Structures are given as structure tokens and as C-alpha cells.
Amino acid sequence: MTGDTLGIGDLARRTGVPVRTIRFYCDEGLLEPARSVGGHRRFDPAAVDRLSLVRRLRGLGLGLRSITDVLAGQQSLVDAVAAERAALDREVSTLAWRRSVLRAVEEAAPADRTSRLELLSVVEDGYAARETLVCLWRPMTAAPIPRDTVAMFLAIGAPEPPERPTTAQVVAYASLVLLAADPALAVGLRESTLVNHDRVADLGVLHAEVAEACALAFPQVAAGATPSPGKALDRFVAAHATALGAGDSREFRRALNRRTAADREPRLRRYWHLAGEVTGEAAPVGVTHTWLLDALDQSVG
């Protein structure tokens, strides 16, 4: 059984892959040689191309599992490379994050260094720490809401850690995570955000219309204007009134103001300002939403 087949030495010379490595690939199932009468490995000529592909993919850093899937046709080459690139992006971002965390400790004043270290320990891994933010807001998406609305809601309430954060951003993110872990904050959110959800026929529409009201208020908030009644507030109130099958009246505004009082409490205000520091937005949606609630409070004052 040697006619058109190759010995392991021949295969090594044709591909530049050491014999020891070829044996390893055989043991891992990447190559499936036949055996000669004497028990020696013999390879089909197609093994040259197969092994060359394995060598190139290994050179790109792909793991054996990914290479096996590509060879078996269970994953395309493009998908395997894209997955490896995404994993590398994550690794680079994690290293950048850790570097900024270390620098934030280093730059702290000597008297503040211990407390800074304690704060930043909650975000040693920013991506893992984000789960605390997601856990805070996920109950608000438990009702039947369109997927894109849920994604938008979580993107606003639980921002991703920046890929190349400044020291100020890692400090802000750590403070954000610490706030999100406060059980009292979660209770307050449920007391306002989830009230009357069962009476709303289409939560997706409500969230979209509230987002439009925030967009109307954005220029004023970005300019530092004092909260005040106007078109943005009217749009905000109308969105809630329509969702609940009610009309915009002084009584309705008072009821809405009472229900959303928890959204104006200091901890949540700080949460949204910290989120803005993390994202770098001039007027984050959370800050704009709070501005509208303050305007509502004034309108019924």
C-alpha cells in the first residue's frame, strides 16, 4: 500500500510541517492516514493540500477545534477567520481596559489610592462587569417587547465598556456598576418602570414614542437649558396617555408624575450622568429622560 501514497517523511518535506507535528495532527483527527502492512502511516496525495491548509490556519492563530470544523465543512473559512478576529478584538480590548484600570490607580492621589483600588476592583474585566448592569435592567424587558427595542433599551441602560477607555471612563464605569448592584435602586426602578406595563397594548410603540420625545428635548438638554414644559414634554406625556388609553390632562400628568418619581431620585440621576461619562454623549437618553421628568414635575407643581 505504497503506490500513490506518501510516507510521513515525504509529507513533511512537501509541506514544511515537522514529522512530530504531523503525528500530533493525526492523533487529533485532522489527518486520517492509512496503515501499511508494516504499520506505518501512509497518506493520500490530497493530504498535502489538507495539511498545507492546516498549517496556514494555525499560522493565523486558529485553534484545532475551529480548524476541524472548517475541514469537516461545518464552518466556512470566512466564518472561522471572523470568529478568531472577534476573539482577538476582545482580547485586545480587555488588555486596553486592564491598562487603563492600572493607570487609574497609579494616577490617583496617594490619599485616594486605596479607595480607588477598591472601586476599580469591581471592573477588573469590564465585559464581565457589564452583566451587573444588564441584570439591573433586564426585568424591565420581561414584557412582550420587540427584540430591537430590548437591544436599544439595554444599550442605553447597560452600555458596553469602551474599547479604548480613558482612566476617567474606567472610574465612571466602576461607579456605574457599584450603583447597579444597589438593591434599593432596583426596587425603585421596578416601582416606576414596571407599573401599568400590563395595561399597555404595545410597549414597543411606547418606547419608540418616548425616544422621539427625548430626541425633541435633546438640543435643550445638550445646551444646559433648565427643564421646562414645551413640545418635547407634550410628546412625552401624549406617548404615555395613548399607551394607557387616556387623555393628556392635569390629573393624568399628576398621576404620571407620582408614578415616575423614583426615576428622579439622586442615585438614578447619578447613574445616567455616569453612563454619559462612559459613552461620551453630550446628552445621554437617560439624562434627557430625567430632564423631561423634571419638566413634568414643574408642569404640575
N, C-alpha and C positions, 0 to 999 in steps of 0.2 A: 504494500500500500504506500508506494513512494513515487509513483509515476508523475502525476501532475501536482503533487502536494509538496509543501515546503517543511523543512525541519525548523525547529525553533531558532537555530543559529542563522539560517537563511532569512527567516522573517525578521530577525533582529538587524541583520545587515541591510536589508531593503528599507526598513522603516526608521532606523536610528534609535529604536527603543531597546534598552538593555534586556538581556535574556531574563534576568531576575524579575524585571517589571512585567514582562510578558507572562511569566509563570503566575505572578500575582493577579494579573487581569484574567487569566484562565480560572484561577481559584474563585474570583469574584463573579464569574459568569459573563464577562464582557467578550471573551473569546471562547469558542467551543471547538476545540481541536478533536480530531480522531486519534486513535492509537494504532501504532504499528504493531506487527506481530511481537516485536521485542518490547512493547510497552512505551515506546517513545511518542511524544506529541507530534502530530503531523497536521499541517494547516492547509486549507483550501487557498488558492491564489487570491480569492476575494478578501481573505483576511488581511492582505496588505493595505487595501483601501480602508477596511474597517479599523485596523489598528492605527492607521495614519489619522483617521478622524478622531479616535480616542485621544491620541497624543495632542492634537490641536485643541480639543475641548479641554483637556487637562491643563494645557498651557494658558487657556483663558480663565482658569480657576474653577471650572465647573466640577462639582462633586460626582462621585461614582454613581449615586442614585439618579441624578439628572442625566448623566451620560447613558446609563442603562435604559432610561425611558426614551431617549432620543433614538438609540439603536433599535429599540423594540417598536418604534413607531407610536408610542403612547404620548409623546410630546414632540412638537416640532422644534427644529433647531432654533428658530426665531424666538419661540416662547421660552425655551431653556435659557438662551442668552439674556432675554429680557428679565427673567426671574433672577438670574445671577447679578445683573446690573442693578436691579432694585434692592437686592440684599446688600450689595456693595454701597449703594447710596445710603442705606440705613446705617451701615457700619461707619461710614464717613461722618454722617450727621451725629451719630452717637459720640464719636470721638470729639467732634467740634463742640458738642454740648458739654462733655466732661471737661474739656479745656476751659470753657467759659465759667463753669462752676468753680474750678480750681482758681481761676483768676479772680473770681468774685470774692473768694475767701482771702486771697492774697492782697486784694486792694482795700479790704475793709480796714477801718481804723483799729488800732490794737485793742482798744476797749470794747469794740463791737465784734471782734473776730470770732469769739466763742459763740455768740448768739447767731452770727451769720452762718457759721459752720452748722449749727443745729438746724437752722432754717433750710439750708440747701441740701441737707441730708435726705429730705423728703423727695428731692428730684434728681437723685444721682443718675437715674435713667428717665429722661423727660417723657419718652414714649410710654413707659410703664406707668409713670405718674399720671399721665392723662386719663387713665382708667378711673381715677378718683373723680375727675370732672365729669366723665361720661356717666358714672354711677349716680351723680347728683341730678343730672338732667334726664336720664333715661326714663324714669317714671312719668315724665311729662309727655312722652311719646308713646305711652302704652295704649292710648285710644287709637281707633282706626284713622290713621293719618297717612297720606301718600308718602312713599319712600323718599322722594326728592325733598319733601317738606321735613321729614325726620332728619335727613342728612344736613339740610340747611340749619335746622334747629340745633343739632349737636355741633355743627361747625361754629356757630355763634357762641353757644354756651360752654362748649368744651374745645377751645382752639387747640390746634396741633402745636407742639413746641416748635419754635423757629429752627430751620436747618442750620443757620449760622448765627446763633444768638449772641447778643451783647451781654455784658455782665449785668446790666440793668434788667434785661429781659429774663435772665435765669432767676434773678431775685424776685421779679414780679411773678414769674410762673410758680415759684415755690410758695409765695404768699397766696397765690390763687388756689393752689392745691390744698394748702392748710385751711383756707376758708371753706373750701368744698367739703372737707372732712368734718366740719362742724355740724353735728346732728340738728342743732337748733335752726340752722339755715335751711336744711332740707325740709324740716317741718313747716317753716314759714312759706316756702315755695309751694308745698302741697296745699296749704290752706288758701292760696290765692290762685295759682295756675290751674289746678285741677277742679276747682269749683265750677259747677254748671257744665262741665265737659259733656256729660250725658245728655244735656239738652241741646247741644249744638249738632245740627244735621251734617255739616261738612266742616270739619276742623281745618282741612287743607285750605279752604277758601278763607276762613277766618284769619289764619296765619298769613296768607298772601295779602289780604287787605290791611292787616296791621303793619306788615312790612312796607306797603305803599305809603301808609301814614307816616312811618318812620323816615321814609325817603323824602317826603314833603318837609319834614322837620329838620332834616339833615343840615341844610345851609345855615339855619339859625343856631343849631347846636354847635356846629363847627366854628361859627363866628363868636361863640360865647354869649349868645343872647339869653336874657332871663326868660324862663318858662312863662308862656303866656297863651291865652286862647287864640284860636285862629283856624285856618283851613286844615292844618295838619291834625289838630285836636278834634275838629268836627269829623274828619275822615276816620280817626281812631275810634271815636265814640260810635259813629254810624256802623263801623265794622262789627262791634260787639252787639249793638242793638239789633242789627239784621240777623246775626247769628242766633240770637235768642228770641227772634220773632217779636221784638219790642220796638218802640219808637224812641227817638232821642228827645228826652225830656229832662227837666231838672231833677225829678225823682230818680230817673234811670241813672243819671250821672252821679247822683249821691250814692246810689247802691253800688255802682261800678267802682266808685272811689273807695268805698268801705271794703269791697272785696279785694281790691288791689293794694291795700295799704301795706301789706307785707312786702310788696315789691319796691317800696320806697324806704325800707329800713336801712340803716347805715351799713350793715355788713354787705348787703346786696349792692348798694351803691359802690362800695369799695371793690367788690368783685368785678363789676363792669369796668371800673377805671383801670384795674389791674389787667383785665383782658385787653383793654385798649393799649396798654403799655407793651403787652406781649405781641399783639398784631401790628402795632404801629399805626392804627387807623386814627384819623382826625376826630371822628365821632362814631365810635362803635355802636352797633344796633342796640346793645343793652343800655348804653348811656342815653341814646336817643329815645328809647322806650321809657326810661325813667324820667326824662325831660317831659315827655307827653303826660306821664302820670302826675308830675308836679304841676303841669299846666291844668290838668283836670282838677286837681286838688284846689288850685286857685279859683277855678271857674265855679266851684260850688262853695267856696269859702264863706 
